[in-house]
Amino acid sequence: MWWGVLLGIFMLALLSKIPREFVMAVLGTNSGGGGIFRATAAGVMLDLCNHGILMVGSKLYERGASIGQVMAFLIASPWNSLSLTIVMIALIGIGWTLAFIVLSMLIAIVAGIIFDYLVDRKVLPANPSSSDLPKDFQFWKELKTGLANADYSLKMAGEMAIEGIKDSRMVLRWLLFGVILAGLIRAFMSPEQYGTYFGPTLAGLGLTIIAATIIEVCSEGSTPMAADLLTRAEAPGNSFAFLMTGVSTDYTEIMVMRDATKSWKIALFLPLLTVPQIVVISWLMNTMG
């Protein structure tokens, strides 16, 4: 997994130098299918864990992104970062990894569209903020200017490396925790017990969702555990549910959304709209896998 970790550190260092206006220009601030899809794609590509991504999501809401975009961004992002994708490929193979990515994007898009629909129907409050992106901002012109004026010196490369290592400390800590936890499970729980408790049954799926809700583990820490659910318990749906439900039912995420939106209703609609989708898709994966 070391190469995925190094790539993640590099991405963190690179993203720290990208002006926030470019992020908003790519994401867009309008509701609708196009904006939801861009937010989902941005969430997949952004290399941050499910705790780090909350700061970005809150800032996007503050700048005028629709609640549907923010939710799609949060749901799609946590374990779909480039570095974790590489780690997942190493652990479970490219086939299942791509399936997980596509299905998580589908849940994010559906949830985002429903959130914006509920805002339009006055069921949920609209975002009172407006985007601070300059109206005369021209993405390609600004990008060309930024690249021309960028510092490509070795000194800057060294500063980026140091910054990337500092920013990745939380990620590395949770990744180590997940590896240790997965190792302890392997040491004290036989494959037969693992398959019994977390196997591809409705009871196993339910227990997996409960465990993902209770265990407060960052996405980097949950990845090795999710891989074990697929490889040892032979339950691909449970593996997917563990990754996704940890996002949808994470109390930190719910509380941050409550503080950012000033609405308990918006925060609680996150698990309400996503968990049923996750359960259905995970059950189908177990049935067909």
C-alpha positions in Angstrom: 0.0 0.0 0.0 3.0 2.3 0.3 2.8 3.6 -3.3 -0.8 4.7 -2.8 0.2 6.5 0.4 3.1 8.3 -1.4 0.8 9.3 -4.2 -1.8 10.6 -1.7 0.9 12.8 -0.1 1.8 14.2 -3.5 -1.8 15.0 -4.3 -2.3 16.8 -0.9 0.8 18.9 -1.6 -0.4 19.7 -5.1 -3.9 20.6 -4.1 -2.6 23.0 -1.4 -1.2 25.2 -4.2 -4.4 25.3 -6.3 -6.4 28.5 -5.8 -9.9 27.9 -4.4 -11.4 29.9 -7.3 -10.4 27.1 -9.7 -12.1 24.5 -7.5 -15.4 26.5 -7.5 -15.1 27.2 -11.2 -14.8 23.5 -11.9 -17.6 22.5 -9.4 -20.1 25.2 -10.4 -22.6 26.7 -8.1 -25.9 26.0 -9.9 -28.3 23.2 -9.0 -29.4 20.6 -11.5 -28.1 17.4 -13.0 -24.9 19.0 -14.5 -23.9 20.6 -11.2 -24.6 17.4 -9.3 -22.5 15.4 -11.7 -19.6 17.9 -11.5 -19.7 17.9 -7.7 -19.7 14.1 -7.7 -16.7 14.0 -10.0 -14.9 16.5 -7.9 -15.5 14.4 -4.8 -14.1 11.3 -6.5 -11.0 13.1 -7.7 -10.2 15.1 -4.5 -7.7 13.2 -2.3 -9.1 13.7 1.2 -10.5 11.5 3.9 -14.1 11.6 5.1 -13.1 14.0 7.9 -10.9 16.2 5.9 -13.5 16.5 3.2 -16.0 18.0 5.6 -14.0 21.2 5.8 -14.1 21.5 2.0 -17.8 20.6 1.8 -18.7 23.2 4.5 -16.7 25.8 2.5 -18.5 24.9 -0.7 -21.8 25.5 1.0 -20.6 28.8 2.4 -19.7 29.9 -1.1 -23.1 29.1 -2.6 -23.1 25.5 -3.8 -26.5 23.9 -3.6 -27.1 21.4 -0.8 -27.5 18.7 -3.5 -24.0 19.5 -4.8 -22.5 19.5 -1.3 -24.1 16.2 -0.4 -23.1 14.6 -3.7 -19.5 15.9 -3.1 -19.4 14.4 0.4 -21.0 11.0 -0.4 -18.7 10.4 -3.5 -15.5 11.6 -2.0 -14.3 9.9 1.2 -12.7 6.6 0.0 -12.7 7.4 -3.7 -9.5 9.5 -3.6 -6.8 8.5 -6.1 -4.4 7.1 -3.4 -7.1 5.0 -1.8 -8.3 3.8 -5.2 -4.8 2.5 -5.8 -4.8 0.9 -2.4 -8.2 -0.7 -3.0 -7.0 -2.1 -6.4 -4.0 -3.7 -4.5 -6.3 -5.2 -1.9 -9.4 -6.4 -3.8 -8.5 -6.0 -7.5 -9.4 -3.5 -10.2 -12.8 -5.1 -11.1 -14.4 -4.7 -7.7 -12.7 -1.3 -7.2 -14.3 0.1 -10.4 -17.6 -1.4 -9.4 -17.5 0.3 -6.0 -16.6 3.7 -7.6 -19.4 3.6 -10.1 -22.0 2.5 -7.6 -20.9 5.1 -5.0 -21.1 7.8 -7.7 -24.6 6.6 -8.6 -25.7 6.9 -4.9 -24.1 10.4 -4.7 -25.9 11.6 -7.9 -29.3 10.2 -6.9 -29.0 11.7 -3.4 -27.9 15.1 -4.7 -30.8 15.3 -7.2 -33.3 14.4 -4.4 -31.8 17.0 -2.0 -32.1 19.7 -4.6 -35.6 18.6 -5.4 -36.6 18.7 -1.8 -35.2 22.3 -1.6 -37.2 23.3 -4.6 -40.3 21.8 -2.9 -39.6 23.8 0.3 -39.1 20.6 2.3 -35.5 21.6 3.0 -34.2 25.1 3.4 -32.2 26.6 0.5 -28.7 27.8 0.8 -28.8 31.5 1.8 -25.2 32.1 0.6 -24.1 33.2 -2.8 -20.9 32.3 -4.6 -18.0 34.7 -4.3 -16.5 33.6 -7.6 -15.8 36.7 -9.7 -18.3 37.1 -12.5 -15.5 37.9 -14.9 -13.5 34.9 -13.9 -12.3 33.0 -17.0 -11.1 29.6 -16.1 -8.7 28.9 -19.0 -7.3 32.4 -19.1 -6.6 32.3 -15.3 -5.2 28.8 -15.6 -2.8 29.8 -18.3 -1.7 32.8 -16.3 -1.3 30.7 -13.1 0.8 28.1 -14.9 3.0 30.8 -16.4 3.6 32.5 -13.0 4.0 29.3 -11.0 7.2 28.6 -9.1 8.8 25.4 -10.5 12.0 25.7 -8.4 13.4 22.9 -6.3 12.8 25.0 -3.2 9.1 25.1 -4.0 9.1 21.3 -4.6 10.7 20.8 -1.2 8.2 23.1 0.5 5.4 21.2 -1.2 6.8 17.9 0.0 7.1 19.0 3.6 3.5 20.4 3.4 2.2 17.2 1.9 3.8 15.1 4.7 2.4 17.4 7.4 -1.1 17.4 5.9 -1.0 13.6 5.5 -0.3 12.9 9.2 -4.0 12.4 10.1 -4.4 10.1 7.0 -1.4 8.0 7.9 -2.6 7.7 11.5 -6.0 6.4 10.5 -4.5 4.1 7.9 -2.2 2.6 10.5 -5.1 2.2 12.8 -7.1 0.4 10.2 -4.2 -2.0 9.3 -3.8 -2.8 13.0 -7.5 -3.4 13.5 -7.7 -5.6 10.5 -4.6 -7.5 11.7 -6.3 -8.0 15.2 -9.4 -9.3 13.5 -7.4 -11.8 11.5 -5.5 -12.9 14.6 -8.5 -13.5 16.8 -11.3 -14.4 14.4 -11.1 -17.4 12.1 -12.2 -17.2 8.5 -15.2 -19.4 9.5 -16.3 -17.0 12.2 -15.7 -14.0 9.9 -17.9 -15.5 7.3 -20.6 -16.4 9.9 -20.9 -12.9 11.4 -20.2 -10.8 8.4 -21.1 -13.1 5.6 -23.2 -12.4 2.5 -26.6 -12.7 4.3 -29.1 -10.1 5.4 -28.0 -10.6 9.0 -24.3 -10.2 8.0 -25.2 -7.1 6.1 -27.1 -5.6 9.0 -24.3 -6.4 11.4 -21.8 -4.7 9.0 -23.9 -1.6 8.8 -24.2 -1.4 12.6 -20.4 -1.9 12.9 -19.7 0.8 10.4 -22.1 3.2 12.2 -20.5 2.6 15.6 -16.8 2.4 14.6 -15.5 6.0 14.1 -12.8 5.2 11.6 -11.5 7.5 8.9 -11.8 6.2 5.3 -8.1 5.3 5.3 -8.7 3.1 8.3 -11.8 1.5 7.0 -10.3 0.5 3.6 -8.3 -2.6 4.9 -11.3 -3.7 7.0 -13.6 -3.4 4.0 -11.1 -5.4 1.9 -11.3 -8.2 4.5 -15.0 -8.3 4.2 -14.7 -9.1 0.5 -11.7 -11.4 0.6 -12.3 -13.3 3.8 -16.0 -13.1 4.4 -16.7 -13.3 0.6 -19.3 -10.6 1.0 -18.7 -7.8 -1.6 -21.9 -6.1 -0.7 -20.9 -5.9 3.0 -17.6 -4.5 1.9 -19.3 -1.8 -0.1 -21.8 -1.1 2.7 -19.0 -0.8 5.3 -17.3 1.9 3.2 -20.5 3.8 2.3 -22.4 3.5 5.5 -19.5 4.8 7.4 -19.9 8.0 5.5 -23.7 8.2 5.5 -24.2 7.5 9.3 -21.0 9.1 10.6 -22.0 11.3 13.5 -19.1 13.7 12.9 -20.3 14.3 9.3 -23.9 14.7 10.5 -23.0 17.3 13.2 -20.7 19.2 10.8 -23.5 19.4 8.3 -25.8 20.6 11.1 -23.4 23.4 12.0 -22.7 24.4 8.4 -26.3 24.5 7.2 -27.9 25.5 10.6 -30.5 22.8 9.9 -31.0 19.5 11.7 -33.4 18.4 8.9 -30.7 18.7 6.2 -28.2 16.8 8.4 -30.6 14.0 9.2 -31.7 13.6 5.6 -28.2 12.5 4.7 -28.6 9.0 6.2 -32.3 9.0 5.4 -31.7 9.3 1.7 -28.5 7.3 1.4 -28.8 4.2 3.7 -31.8 2.7 1.9 -29.9 2.9 -1.4 -26.8 1.4 0.1 -28.7 -1.5 1.6 -30.5 -2.4 -1.7 -27.3 -2.2 -3.7 -25.2 -4.1 -1.2 -27.8 -6.9 -1.0 -27.9 -7.2 -4.8 -24.1 -7.4 -4.8 -24.1 -10.2 -2.2 -26.8 -12.0 -4.2 -25.0 -11.7 -7.5 -21.4 -11.8 -6.3 
